[in-house]
Amino acid sequence: MDMRMPEMNGMAVLESIPDEAQAVPIIVLTSHGEISLAVDAMKNGAVDFIEKPVSIKEFARRINEHIAHSIELRRQVDEVERNKSLIALLTSRESEIAAQIVDGNSNKEIARTLDISPRTVEVHRANIFKKLGVRNAVEFTLIFEKANPSK
């Protein structure tokens, strides 16, 4: 997007884009490359700020770079959402047990904490693993970590 366009300038366009639509990378192209303008553009969602003149080859390289980055971010967001959806399938008791498994507690420790039998924990654990499509506690823990990437 160019900063100087008829009808509406580039900054006004950036400011009008809703947050949920900002998955599309926006590159600002301008012949008026002032630092304050670049800072404002980036604050309003631009992923790059390129000053004219720029070679077609360099411009295409940067476009491709940002598209690839955007695709990877979308993949990561999709993975987080998929894992959250899987975790949402768990019952409240299974969620309690799942939290204990993530903390590394054994079946006996979980049983003692929740005041249930170790065999009941084993049954719940098997059901949890089946619902989530995992074979062991390591795969299980990865799903929880990927569902909450900021933690």
Residue pairs with C-beta under 8 A, 6 or more apart in sequence:
1 10
1 13
1 14
1 26
1 27
1 28
1 29
1 46
2 10
2 28
2 29
2 30
3 9
3 10
3 11
3 28
3 29
3 30
3 32
3 37
3 41
4 10
4 30
4 31
4 32
5 13
8 16
10 28
10 30
10 41
11 37
11 40
11 41
11 44
14 26
14 28
14 41
14 44
14 45
14 46
15 44
17 26
17 45
22 45
23 70
23 73
23 74
24 70
25 47
25 48
25 66
25 67
25 69
25 70
26 45
26 46
26 47
27 46
27 47
27 48
27 49
27 50
27 62
27 63
27 66
28 38
28 41
28 46
28 48
28 49
28 50
29 50
29 52
29 54
29 59
30 37
30 49
30 50
30 51
30 52
31 51
31 52
31 53
33 49
33 51
37 49
38 49
41 49
42 49
47 66
47 69
48 62
48 66
50 59
50 62
76 149
79 146
80 146
80 147
80 149
83 143
83 144
83 146
83 147
84 147
86 131
86 132
86 133
86 143
86 147
87 95
87 98
87 132
87 143
87 144
87 147
89 131
89 132
90 98
90 128
90 131
93 124
94 124
94 127
94 128
94 131
96 114
97 110
97 114
97 121
97 124
97 125
97 128
98 128
98 140
98 144
100 109
100 110
100 113
100 114
101 110
101 125
101 128
101 137
101 140
101 141
102 140
102 141
102 144
105 113
107 118
107 121
107 122
107 125
108 118
110 121
111 117
111 118
111 120
111 121
114 121
128 140
129 135
129 136
129 140
132 140
132 143
134 140
134 143
145 151
